[in-house]
Amino acid sequence: MEIIWKSLNENRKLNQERKINLEYAVRLQVVRILIKEAEHLMDYLSLVVVQIDLYNGNVSIHQDTPEPLYSKIANNLEQPVPRSVSTVSSSVLAAVNI
């Protein structure tokens, strides 16, 4: 799968952590869609092209994605919400921070 990071405004980009979370969420969602729709389509995952807008995080399937992959993914794609990352990585560190 290829991801195109679309950036129209250089001043207002997503931070690196949010980009990583967003990319993970998009990849996971595309894989789940393909497995649910027709598992044999996973063989063609490398043909999927996804476009992510760095300004607002909107995700779309790019026109370079061939049919039927384009239709199956585009019809089921939901805008992913990146998982929030905890500021405290463990209970030990939480105890130390108190």
Sequence and secondary structure as in RCSB ss.txt:
>XXXX:A:sequence
MEIIWKSLNENRKLNQERKINLEYAVRLQVVRILIKEAEHLMDYLSLVVVQIDLYNGNVSIHQDTPEPLYSKIAN
NLEQPVPRSVSTVSSSVLAAVNI
>XXXX:A:secstr
 EEEEE S TTS   HHHHHHHHHHHHHHHHHHHHHH GGGGGGGGG EEEEETTT  EEE TTS TTHHHHHHH
H          S   HHHHHHH 
